[in-house]
Amino acid sequence: MNHPTSHQAPNGTHHDHRHEAGHGMGDQAEILDLDAEVLAGHTASITAWLPLRTAPRHIVDLGCGTGAGTLALLERFPEAEVTAVDSSAAHLHRLQQNVTAAGAADRVRPVRADLDAAEWPDLGAPELVWASASMHHMADPDAALRKVHGMLAPGGLFAVVELAGFPRFLPGDAPETAPGLEERCHAAFGHHDAHVPHRGADWGTLLAGAGFTVEGERTISVDIGPSRTDAVGRYALSSLRRIRAGVDSALTAEDLTALDQLLDTDGPHSILRRGDLSVRTERTVWAARRT
């Protein structure tokens, strides 16, 4: 998705969220799984909206991460098989665990591939290609779009889902010792977007330039909560942990202390102890057809 949050799925071309500092593949896999769990309803609404002419039998999930999109597509299209593509062996391993737990392993073909490479592996001729929170990580999005156009079956659909940055979780007046801390963290972390120059691109124009006919665009506002669910707390914790390493030199000592208190899972101010968390973000989807 996938801001990563997704957050995007989170998580990119390789769904590795390379612009985030100081965290390993296990942390990324965890937040991708949490993103899938917390935002499952919103992902389902996107798959339901897609202007498909017939139910696809073959789907390709580009930058599949740990399988949030793959699982949503398998549920939406029970007769379909999904080719799930990612460069991370760890993410593909987690995806296989997730689809096995869902009883759908026989419907998924994992493919490890670098989507920035000059040549892609043979992914067949799918009727639907899904790319959630991955296109903005491509080194050359125009080239990638042309490859997708050439891969799709005639009349097939390409769904591009992009995230409006990291989600927000805390009320504006929180925490009590540093009101507005979360927004200051995001502002301080914003320089990392320089490493992801295609975030916020005009995907409708880029899709048209690659030969697609854009048949729909929809922005979904996510506003879940306040919530006391364990998943939302862990999602907030993981998200702020990812930001922490990138804001050392940009926040005041008071803000850093307050942030570290939120991240201290054993402390009295832990974000996991809060009952006022929500999930606020936006996702935009473009549906483009190969005519």
Backbone as numpy.savetxt, mean C-alpha at the origin, in Angstrom:
# Nx Ny Nz CAx CAy CAz Cx Cy Cz
-0.32 0.42 -1.23 -1.34 0.60 -1.23 -0.24 0.80 -1.23
0.74 -2.00 -1.22 0.36 -1.42 -1.50 1.32 -1.00 -1.36
0.15 4.82 1.01 1.23 5.23 1.67 1.71 4.07 2.13
2.60 4.60 1.83 2.46 3.48 2.26 2.13 3.91 3.51
0.92 4.08 3.17 0.98 3.28 4.17 1.15 2.11 3.74
0.49 1.85 2.92 0.02 0.95 2.62 0.93 1.09 2.71
0.18 2.94 2.16 1.04 2.42 2.95 1.04 1.16 2.46
1.57 2.64 2.94 0.99 1.91 2.06 1.79 1.31 2.49
0.13 -1.89 1.54 0.63 -2.20 1.06 0.69 -1.65 1.05
1.82 -0.89 2.02 2.08 -0.73 1.86 2.61 -0.88 0.80
3.86 -1.21 0.48 4.17 -1.21 0.42 4.56 -1.34 -1.26
5.40 -0.87 -2.96 6.21 -0.21 -3.95 6.48 -1.11 -5.10
7.27 -0.60 -6.09 7.65 -1.45 -7.20 8.06 -2.80 -6.66
8.87 -2.73 -5.65 9.28 -3.95 -4.98 8.53 -4.06 -3.67
7.65 -3.15 -3.45 6.90 -3.06 -2.20 7.85 -3.05 -1.02
9.02 -2.39 -1.20 9.98 -2.40 -0.11 10.04 -1.06 0.61
9.29 -0.07 0.13 9.25 1.23 0.79 10.67 1.72 1.06
11.46 1.83 0.01 12.86 2.15 0.16 13.08 3.53 0.77
12.09 4.40 0.74 12.26 5.74 1.26 12.13 5.79 2.77
11.82 4.67 3.40 11.70 4.66 4.85 12.97 4.11 5.44
13.47 4.78 6.47 14.78 4.43 6.99 14.68 3.57 8.24
15.69 2.71 8.42 15.91 2.09 9.70 15.04 0.89 10.02
14.39 0.28 9.03 13.54 -0.85 9.35 13.77 -1.97 8.36
13.64 -3.19 8.87 13.91 -4.35 8.05 12.67 -4.86 7.37
12.87 -5.95 6.61 11.78 -6.51 5.84 10.67 -7.04 6.74
11.04 -7.51 7.95 10.01 -8.00 8.85 9.06 -6.90 9.28
9.59 -5.70 9.55 8.74 -4.57 9.91 7.81 -4.20 8.77
8.34 -4.21 7.55 7.52 -3.87 6.39 6.41 -4.89 6.20
6.75 -6.17 6.34 5.74 -7.21 6.19 4.64 -7.05 7.23
5.03 -6.71 8.46 4.04 -6.54 9.52 3.07 -5.41 9.19
3.59 -4.29 8.73 2.69 -3.17 8.49 1.83 -3.42 7.25
2.34 -4.15 6.27 1.52 -4.50 5.12 0.37 -5.41 5.55
0.66 -6.36 6.43 -0.40 -7.23 6.93 -1.44 -6.45 7.75
-0.97 -5.51 8.57 -1.89 -4.69 9.36 -2.73 -3.80 8.47
-2.10 -3.24 7.45 -2.83 -2.43 6.48 -3.95 -3.25 5.85
-3.62 -4.49 5.48 -4.62 -5.36 4.88 -5.77 -5.64 5.83
-5.45 -5.88 7.10 -6.48 -6.21 8.08 -7.38 -5.01 8.38
-6.76 -3.86 8.64 -7.53 -2.70 9.07 -8.34 -2.11 7.92
-7.80 -2.14 6.70 -8.45 -1.47 5.57 -9.10 -2.47 4.61
-9.37 -3.66 5.09 -9.94 -4.70 4.21 -11.25 -4.25 3.58
-12.10 -3.59 4.34 -13.38 -3.15 3.80 -13.23 -2.14 2.68
-12.27 -1.25 2.81 -12.05 -0.24 1.77 -11.45 -0.87 0.52
-10.55 -1.83 0.70 -10.00 -2.53 -0.46 -11.10 -3.30 -1.19
-11.99 -3.91 -0.43 -13.12 -4.64 -1.06 -14.01 -3.69 -1.84
-14.21 -2.47 -1.33 -15.05 -1.52 -2.05 -14.42 -1.10 -3.37
-13.09 -1.07 -3.42 -12.41 -0.73 -4.67 -12.57 -1.86 -5.68
-12.37 -3.11 -5.25 -12.53 -4.22 -6.19 -13.96 -4.33 -6.69
-14.92 -3.97 -5.85 -16.32 -4.01 -6.27 -16.65 -2.91 -7.28
-15.92 -1.80 -7.23 -16.19 -0.65 -8.10 -15.62 -0.82 -9.50
-14.63 -1.66 -9.67 -13.93 -1.76 -10.95 -14.89 -2.02 -12.11
-14.80 -1.23 -13.20 -15.74 -1.36 -14.32 -15.36 -2.50 -15.26
-15.46 -3.71 -14.76 -15.10 -4.89 -15.55 -16.27 -5.32 -16.43
-15.98 -5.75 -17.63 -17.03 -6.22 -18.54 -17.42 -7.66 -18.22
-16.45 -8.46 -17.85 -16.69 -9.84 -17.42 -15.75 -10.14 -16.26
-16.09 -11.13 -15.48 -15.24 -11.49 -14.35 -13.91 -12.03 -14.88
-12.78 -11.50 -14.42 -11.48 -11.97 -14.92 -11.18 -13.38 -14.44
-10.49 -14.13 -15.27 -10.02 -15.46 -14.89 -8.54 -15.46 -14.53
-7.80 -14.49 -15.10 -6.38 -14.36 -14.78 -6.10 -12.92 -14.39
-5.53 -12.74 -13.19 -5.21 -11.42 -12.65 -3.72 -11.38 -12.32
-3.09 -10.25 -12.58 -1.71 -10.03 -12.15 -1.72 -8.92 -11.11
-1.08 -9.19 -9.96 -0.93 -8.21 -8.88 0.52 -7.77 -8.86
0.78 -6.52 -9.34 2.13 -6.00 -9.44 2.54 -5.32 -8.14
3.68 -5.73 -7.57 4.09 -5.19 -6.29 3.16 -5.67 -5.20
2.98 -6.99 -5.13 1.91 -7.58 -4.32 2.16 -7.51 -2.82
3.42 -7.26 -2.40 3.69 -7.23 -0.97 3.34 -8.55 -0.31
2.65 -8.48 0.82 2.29 -9.69 1.55 0.90 -10.22 1.18
0.27 -9.58 0.18 -0.93 -10.18 -0.38 -2.25 -9.51 -0.08
-2.26 -8.26 0.38 -3.53 -7.60 0.67 -4.43 -7.56 -0.56
-3.87 -7.09 -1.68 -4.65 -7.02 -2.90 -4.97 -8.39 -3.44
-3.99 -9.28 -3.40 -4.21 -10.63 -3.89 -5.39 -11.29 -3.19
-5.44 -11.20 -1.88 -6.53 -11.82 -1.12 -7.88 -11.17 -1.44
-7.88 -9.84 -1.57 -9.13 -9.15 -1.90 -9.63 -9.54 -3.28
-8.72 -9.70 -4.22 -9.10 -10.08 -5.59 -9.58 -11.53 -5.64
-8.93 -12.40 -4.88 -9.36 -13.80 -4.84 -10.77 -13.92 -4.28
-11.07 -13.10 -3.27 -12.40 -13.14 -2.68 -13.45 -12.55 -3.62
-13.09 -11.48 -4.29 -14.05 -10.83 -5.18 -14.33 -11.66 -6.43
-13.30 -12.36 -6.92 -13.43 -13.12 -8.17 -13.08 -14.58 -7.89
-14.05 -15.36 -7.39 -13.77 -16.71 -6.90 -13.33 -17.70 -7.97
-13.51 -17.35 -9.25 -13.07 -18.24 -10.32 -11.70 -17.86 -10.86
-11.11 -16.80 -10.34 -9.87 -16.27 -10.89 -8.64 -16.88 -10.24
-7.54 -16.84 -10.98 -6.22 -17.16 -10.46 -5.38 -15.89 -10.53
-4.48 -15.73 -9.56 -3.68 -14.50 -9.45 -2.20 -14.83 -9.56
-1.52 -14.10 -10.44 -0.06 -14.12 -10.48 0.42 -12.94 -9.64
1.09 -13.23 -8.53 1.49 -12.21 -7.56 2.98 -11.92 -7.72
3.31 -10.67 -8.06 4.68 -10.30 -8.44 5.28 -9.34 -7.42
6.48 -9.66 -6.93 7.19 -8.77 -6.02 8.66 -9.13 -6.10
9.53 -8.19 -5.73 10.97 -8.48 -5.74 11.45 -9.04 -4.42
10.62 -8.96 -3.38 11.03 -9.38 -2.04 10.67 -10.84 -1.79
11.69 -11.66 -1.57 11.43 -13.07 -1.24 10.69 -13.18 0.09
11.02 -12.30 1.04 10.35 -12.34 2.35 8.87 -12.02 2.21
8.54 -11.03 1.40 7.14 -10.68 1.21 6.39 -11.80 0.50
7.01 -12.40 -0.50 6.35 -13.49 -1.20 6.15 -14.70 -0.29
7.11 -14.94 0.61 6.94 -16.02 1.58 5.75 -15.75 2.49
5.64 -14.51 2.97 4.50 -14.15 3.82 3.19 -14.25 3.02
3.23 -13.81 1.78 2.03 -13.93 0.93 1.60 -15.39 0.83
2.55 -16.29 0.60 2.19 -17.70 0.50 1.57 -18.21 1.79
2.08 -17.75 2.93 1.48 -18.13 4.21 0.05 -17.60 4.31
-0.15 -16.36 3.87 -1.47 -15.74 3.98 -2.49 -16.42 3.07
-2.10 -16.72 1.83 -3.07 -17.34 0.92 -3.31 -18.79 1.31
-2.31 -19.44 1.91 -2.52 -20.81 2.40 -3.51 -20.80 3.56
-3.36 -19.82 4.47 -4.30 -19.72 5.59 -5.71 -19.44 5.10
-5.83 -18.76 3.96 -7.15 -18.46 3.39 -7.69 -19.60 2.54
-6.91 -20.67 2.41 -7.34 -21.81 1.60 -7.31 -21.56 0.12
-6.43 -20.64 -0.33 -6.43 -20.25 -1.74 -5.06 -20.41 -2.39
-4.18 -21.19 -1.78 -2.82 -21.31 -2.30 -2.79 -21.86 -3.72
-3.74 -22.71 -4.06 -3.76 -23.32 -5.39 -4.20 -22.34 -6.47
-4.62 -21.16 -6.07 -5.07 -20.15 -7.04 -4.07 -19.02 -7.22
-2.89 -19.14 -6.60 -1.91 -18.06 -6.63 -0.57 -18.58 -7.13
0.02 -17.83 -8.07 1.36 -18.15 -8.57 2.29 -17.00 -8.20
3.14 -17.17 -7.17 4.08 -16.11 -6.81 5.21 -16.03 -7.84
5.60 -14.81 -8.19 6.70 -14.58 -9.12 7.61 -13.52 -8.53
8.86 -13.86 -8.32 9.82 -12.87 -7.84 10.45 -12.18 -9.05
10.31 -10.86 -9.11 10.83 -10.12 -10.26 11.06 -8.67 -9.88
12.07 -8.07 -10.49 12.36 -6.65 -10.34 11.62 -5.91 -11.44
10.62 -5.14 -11.07 9.80 -4.46 -12.07 10.48 -3.22 -12.64
11.67 -2.90 -12.14 12.48 -1.85 -12.75 13.43 -2.42 -13.82
13.44 -3.73 -13.96 14.31 -4.35 -14.96 13.81 -4.05 -16.37
14.74 -4.10 -17.32 14.38 -3.80 -18.71 13.37 -4.81 -19.24
13.49 -6.05 -18.82 12.58 -7.10 -19.27 11.84 -7.70 -18.09
10.55 -7.89 -18.24 9.76 -8.56 -17.22 9.61 -10.03 -17.56
9.41 -10.89 -16.58 9.11 -12.28 -16.89 7.77 -12.40 -17.60
7.53 -13.54 -18.20 6.26 -13.77 -18.88 5.17 -13.91 -17.82
4.24 -12.95 -17.80 3.14 -12.96 -16.84 1.82 -13.32 -17.49
1.87 -13.80 -18.73 0.66 -14.18 -19.42 -0.07 -12.98 -20.00
-1.36 -13.18 -20.28 -2.21 -12.12 -20.84 -3.44 -11.96 -19.95
-3.28 -11.32 -18.79 -4.38 -11.21 -17.83 -5.49 -10.30 -18.32
-6.69 -10.54 -17.79 -7.80 -9.62 -18.06 -7.82 -8.45 -17.09
-7.11 -8.59 -15.96 -7.03 -7.52 -14.97 -5.62 -7.48 -14.40
-5.04 -6.27 -14.38 -3.77 -6.03 -13.68 -4.07 -5.05 -12.55
-3.57 -5.37 -11.37 -3.80 -4.58 -10.15 -2.45 -4.10 -9.66
-2.34 -2.79 -9.37 -1.10 -2.24 -8.83 -1.47 -1.27 -7.72
-1.31 -1.71 -6.48 -1.69 -0.88 -5.33 -0.44 -0.41 -4.60
-0.28 0.92 -4.53 0.86 1.55 -3.84 2.18 1.07 -4.39
2.21 0.75 -5.67 3.46 0.26 -6.27 3.93 1.12 -7.43
3.03 1.73 -8.19 3.46 2.45 -9.38 4.37 3.63 -9.06
4.14 4.30 -7.93 4.96 5.48 -7.64 6.39 5.12 -7.27
6.66 3.83 -7.04 8.02 3.40 -6.75 8.80 3.05 -8.02
8.13 2.97 -9.16 8.81 2.57 -10.39 9.86 3.61 -10.78
11.03 3.14 -11.21 12.07 4.06 -11.67 11.62 4.78 -12.94
10.90 4.08 -13.80 10.41 4.65 -15.07 8.94 4.26 -15.23
8.03 5.00 -14.61 6.61 4.62 -14.68 6.07 4.54 -16.10
6.52 5.42 -16.99 6.02 5.39 -18.37 6.35 4.05 -19.03
7.56 3.57 -18.83 7.94 2.27 -19.41 7.12 1.15 -18.80
6.90 1.22 -17.49 6.10 0.18 -16.82 4.66 0.18 -17.33
4.09 1.36 -17.52 2.72 1.45 -18.03 2.63 0.84 -19.43
3.64 1.09 -20.25 3.61 0.52 -21.61 3.71 -1.01 -21.55
4.51 -1.52 -20.61 4.62 -2.97 -20.47 3.28 -3.57 -20.04
2.60 -2.91 -19.12 1.29 -3.41 -18.69 0.31 -3.38 -19.85
0.34 -2.30 -20.63 -0.56 -2.19 -21.79 -0.33 -3.34 -22.77
0.95 -3.66 -22.99 1.24 -4.74 -23.92 0.90 -6.12 -23.37
0.89 -6.25 -22.05 0.61 -7.53 -21.41 -0.87 -7.84 -21.36
-1.69 -6.83 -21.11 -3.12 -7.04 -20.91 -3.79 -7.67 -22.12
-4.77 -8.52 -21.86 -5.61 -9.02 -22.93 -6.41 -7.86 -23.53
-6.71 -7.89 -24.82 -7.53 -6.82 -25.42 -8.82 -6.62 -24.63
-9.12 -5.36 -24.30 -10.30 -5.07 -23.49 -10.06 -5.22 -22.01
-8.85 -5.63 -21.62 -8.53 -5.84 -20.21 -8.41 -4.54 -19.45
-8.43 -4.63 -18.12 -8.46 -3.46 -17.26 -7.21 -3.39 -16.40
-6.70 -2.18 -16.22 -5.56 -1.92 -15.33 -6.06 -1.02 -14.21
-5.96 -1.51 -12.96 -6.38 -0.74 -11.78 -5.14 -0.25 -11.05
-4.99 1.08 -10.99 -3.87 1.70 -10.27 -4.43 2.33 -9.01
-3.96 1.88 -7.86 -4.39 2.41 -6.57 -3.21 3.11 -5.93
-3.40 4.38 -5.56 -2.32 5.13 -4.92 -2.83 5.75 -3.62
-1.91 5.97 -2.69 -2.24 6.42 -1.35 -1.85 7.88 -1.17
-2.59 8.56 -0.31 -2.29 9.96 -0.01 -1.34 10.04 1.18
-0.19 9.42 1.06 0.79 9.46 2.14 0.44 8.55 3.30
1.15 8.73 4.40 0.93 7.91 5.58 -0.42 8.24 6.22
-1.08 7.26 6.80 -2.31 7.56 7.53 -2.04 8.29 8.82
-3.07 8.95 9.35 -3.01 9.61 10.65 -3.84 8.80 11.64
-3.41 8.83 12.90 -4.06 8.00 13.92 -4.49 8.79 15.15
-3.72 9.77 15.55 -3.96 10.48 16.81 -4.91 11.66 16.63
-5.68 12.01 17.66 -6.43 13.27 17.62 -5.47 14.45 17.50
-5.96 15.57 16.97 -5.11 16.73 16.76 -4.52 17.30 18.03
-5.19 17.09 19.17 -4.69 17.65 20.44 -3.87 16.64 21.24
-3.42 15.58 20.57 -2.64 14.55 21.26 -1.20 14.55 20.75
-0.28 14.02 21.59 -0.47 13.63 22.98 -0.54 14.87 23.88
-0.88 14.65 25.10 -1.14 15.77 26.00 0.09 16.65 26.20
1.27 16.06 26.17 2.49 16.84 26.40 3.01 17.53 25.14
2.47 17.16 23.97 2.95 17.74 22.71 1.83 17.71 21.67
0.76 18.49 21.87 -0.38 18.47 20.94 0.07 18.73 19.50
-0.52 17.98 18.57 -0.17 18.14 17.16 1.10 17.44 16.74
1.62 16.58 17.60 2.90 15.92 17.32 2.88 15.14 16.01
1.80 14.43 15.75 1.77 13.57 14.57 1.97 14.37 13.29
1.30 15.50 13.16 1.45 16.32 11.96 2.89 16.84 11.84
3.50 17.20 12.95 4.89 17.66 12.89 5.82 16.52 12.47
5.52 15.32 12.91 6.32 14.16 12.49 6.23 13.96 10.98
5.02 14.06 10.45 4.84 13.87 9.01 5.52 14.98 8.22
5.43 16.20 8.71 6.09 17.31 8.03 7.61 17.13 8.04
8.14 16.67 9.18 9.58 16.47 9.29 10.05 15.32 8.41
9.20 14.33 8.24 9.56 13.15 7.45 9.36 13.38 5.96
8.73 14.51 5.60 8.36 14.75 4.21 9.52 14.75 3.24
10.72 15.06 3.72 11.85 15.12 2.80 12.14 13.76 2.19
11.68 12.68 2.81 11.90 11.35 2.24 11.17 11.17 0.93
10.12 11.97 0.70 9.40 11.86 -0.57 10.27 12.25 -1.75
11.38 12.97 -1.49 12.29 13.30 -2.58 12.87 12.04 -3.21
12.89 10.95 -2.45 13.40 9.69 -2.96 12.32 8.90 -3.69
11.11 9.41 -3.68 9.98 8.77 -4.37 9.33 9.84 -5.25
10.00 10.24 -6.32 9.57 11.41 -7.08 8.22 11.25 -7.77
7.73 10.02 -7.90 6.47 9.82 -8.63 5.26 9.74 -7.71
5.48 9.92 -6.40 4.33 9.99 -5.50 3.50 11.23 -5.88
2.20 11.04 -5.97 1.33 12.16 -6.32 1.27 12.47 -7.80
1.80 11.58 -8.64 1.77 11.81 -10.09 0.35 11.82 -10.62
0.17 12.44 -11.77 -1.13 12.47 -12.45 -1.28 11.18 -13.25
-1.75 10.14 -12.58 -1.78 8.83 -13.20 -2.78 8.75 -14.35
-3.84 9.53 -14.30 -4.78 9.53 -15.40 -4.12 9.97 -16.70
-3.34 11.04 -16.63 -2.63 11.53 -17.82 -1.57 10.53 -18.27
-0.84 9.96 -17.32 0.20 8.99 -17.67 -0.41 7.74 -18.31
-1.53 7.29 -17.79 -2.20 6.11 -18.37 -2.66 6.39 -19.80
-3.24 7.56 -20.01 -3.68 7.92 -21.36 -2.49 7.99 -22.31
-1.37 8.52 -21.83 -0.18 8.62 -22.66 0.39 7.27 -23.04
0.11 6.25 -22.23 0.60 4.90 -22.52 -0.37 4.12 -23.40
-1.46 4.77 -23.82 -2.39 4.12 -24.74 -3.66 3.58 -24.10
-3.82 3.78 -22.79 -5.03 3.32 -22.11 -6.18 4.31 -22.30
-7.39 3.82 -22.17 -8.57 4.66 -22.04 -8.98 4.63 -20.57
-8.88 5.79 -19.92 -9.24 5.86 -18.50 -10.75 5.91 -18.38
-11.33 4.89 -17.78 -12.79 4.78 -17.70 -13.36 5.18 -16.36
-12.50 5.42 -15.39 -13.02 5.83 -14.09 -11.90 6.23 -13.15
-12.22 7.16 -12.26 -11.30 7.56 -11.20 -12.14 7.80 -9.95
-11.67 7.29 -8.84 -12.43 7.40 -7.60 -11.49 7.58 -6.42
-11.80 8.53 -5.57 -11.04 8.72 -4.34 -11.88 8.26 -3.15
-11.30 7.40 -2.35 -11.98 6.85 -1.18 -11.37 7.45 0.08
-12.18 8.11 0.87 -11.72 8.65 2.14 -11.87 7.59 3.22
-10.80 7.36 3.94 -10.78 6.37 5.02 -10.84 7.13 6.34
-11.83 6.81 7.15 -11.95 7.42 8.49 -12.55 6.37 9.41
-11.68 5.59 10.03 -12.09 4.48 10.88 -11.80 4.85 12.33
-12.80 4.80 13.17 -12.55 5.03 14.58 -13.38 6.15 15.14
-13.12 6.56 16.40 -12.07 6.03 17.28 -12.23 4.54 17.54
-11.11 3.90 17.74 -11.13 2.45 17.85 -10.22 1.98 18.98
-10.66 0.94 19.66 -9.83 0.29 20.68 -9.31 -1.06 20.18
-9.49 -1.32 18.89 -9.07 -2.61 18.39 -7.56 -2.74 18.44
-7.10 -3.93 18.71 -5.67 -4.21 18.80 -4.97 -3.92 17.49
-5.62 -4.26 16.36 -4.97 -4.07 15.06 -4.69 -2.61 14.77
-5.63 -1.72 15.08 -5.42 -0.29 14.84 -4.26 0.23 15.68
-4.18 -0.19 16.93 -3.07 0.22 17.78 -1.73 -0.24 17.24
-1.66 -1.49 16.81 -0.41 -2.01 16.26 -0.07 -1.34 14.93
-1.10 -1.01 14.16 -0.91 -0.30 12.89 -0.32 1.08 13.15
-0.86 1.79 14.14 -0.35 3.11 14.50 1.08 3.01 15.02
1.34 2.02 15.86 2.67 1.83 16.41 3.69 1.58 15.30
3.37 0.68 14.39 4.29 0.35 13.31 4.54 1.55 12.41
3.49 2.31 12.14 3.63 3.48 11.26 4.54 4.53 11.88
4.33 4.83 13.16 5.16 5.85 13.81 6.59 5.35 14.01
6.77 4.06 14.20 8.13 3.52 14.30 8.89 3.74 12.99
8.21 3.60 11.88 8.86 3.78 10.58 9.29 5.22 10.38
8.54 6.13 10.94 8.86 7.55 10.81 9.99 7.96 11.75
10.07 7.31 12.91 10.96 7.76 13.99 12.41 7.96 13.54
12.94 7.04 12.78 14.35 7.13 12.40 14.63 8.32 11.50
13.61 8.85 10.85 13.83 9.92 9.89 13.59 11.31 10.43
13.28 11.45 11.72 12.91 12.77 12.24 13.84 13.25 13.37
14.90 12.52 13.63 15.80 12.86 14.74 16.26 14.31 14.72
16.67 14.77 13.55 17.27 16.10 13.47 16.26 17.20 13.20
14.99 16.83 13.03 13.99 17.82 12.61 13.00 18.20 13.70
12.90 17.40 14.75 11.96 17.67 15.83 12.69 18.22 17.06
11.95 18.92 17.88 12.51 19.41 19.14 12.73 18.26 20.10
13.54 18.50 21.11 13.78 17.48 22.13 12.49 17.09 22.81
11.59 18.07 23.03 10.31 17.78 23.67 9.45 16.87 22.80
9.44 17.14 21.48 8.66 16.31 20.58 9.24 14.89 20.50
10.54 14.79 20.46 11.17 13.46 20.40 10.88 12.66 21.66
10.88 13.33 22.80 10.55 12.64 24.05 9.12 12.13 24.02
8.21 12.99 23.57 6.80 12.59 23.50 6.60 11.45 22.51
7.31 11.49 21.38 7.21 10.42 20.39 7.75 9.12 20.95
8.88 9.18 21.62 9.44 7.96 22.20 8.54 7.38 23.29
7.83 8.23 24.01 6.88 7.74 25.00 5.73 6.99 24.33
5.27 7.50 23.20 4.22 6.80 22.46 4.69 5.44 21.96
5.97 5.36 21.60 6.52 4.14 21.03 7.00 3.13 22.07
7.03 3.54 23.33 7.45 2.67 24.41 6.27 1.80 24.83
6.25 0.58 24.32 5.07 -0.28 24.53 4.90 -0.70 25.99
5.93 -0.54 26.81 5.82 -0.88 28.22 5.49 0.32 29.11
5.52 1.51 28.50 5.32 2.71 29.28 3.87 3.12 29.41
3.57 4.03 30.34 2.18 4.45 30.57 1.59 5.28 29.44
2.43 5.86 28.58 1.95 6.70 27.49 1.96 5.98 26.14
2.16 4.68 26.15 2.22 3.90 24.92 0.99 4.13 24.05
1.22 4.22 22.76 0.10 4.41 21.84 -0.84 3.21 21.90
-0.34 2.06 22.32 -1.18 0.87 22.43 -2.20 0.99 23.56
-1.98 1.92 24.49 -2.90 2.11 25.61 -4.00 3.12 25.31
-3.92 3.79 24.17 -4.88 4.85 23.88 -6.18 4.26 23.33
-7.29 4.83 23.74 -8.59 4.41 23.24 -9.20 5.39 22.27
-8.40 6.40 21.81 -8.94 7.44 20.94 -8.32 7.41 19.55
-7.74 6.27 19.16 -7.09 6.19 17.86 -8.12 6.02 16.74
-7.83 6.62 15.60 -8.61 6.41 14.39 -7.63 6.19 13.24
-8.15 5.85 12.08 -7.32 5.70 10.88 -7.88 6.64 9.83
-7.07 7.63 9.43 -7.53 8.64 8.48 -6.53 8.74 7.33
-7.03 8.50 6.11 -6.19 8.61 4.93 -7.10 8.63 3.70
-6.51 8.68 2.53 -7.27 8.61 1.28 -6.56 7.66 0.32
-7.38 7.02 -0.52 -6.85 6.18 -1.59 -7.58 6.55 -2.87
-6.82 6.69 -3.95 -7.40 6.99 -5.24 -7.13 5.84 -6.18
-8.14 5.46 -6.95 -8.01 4.37 -7.91 -8.37 4.87 -9.30
-7.54 4.50 -10.27 -7.81 4.76 -11.67 -8.07 3.44 -12.35
-9.13 3.37 -13.14 -9.44 2.17 -13.92 -9.22 2.49 -15.39
-8.27 1.82 -16.01 -7.88 2.13 -17.39 -7.95 0.87 -18.25
-8.53 1.01 -19.43 -8.76 -0.15 -20.29 -7.80 -0.16 -21.48
-7.35 -1.34 -21.82 -6.66 -1.51 -23.09 -7.71 -1.74 -24.18
-7.83 -0.77 -25.05 -8.88 -0.86 -26.10 -8.31 -1.47 -27.36
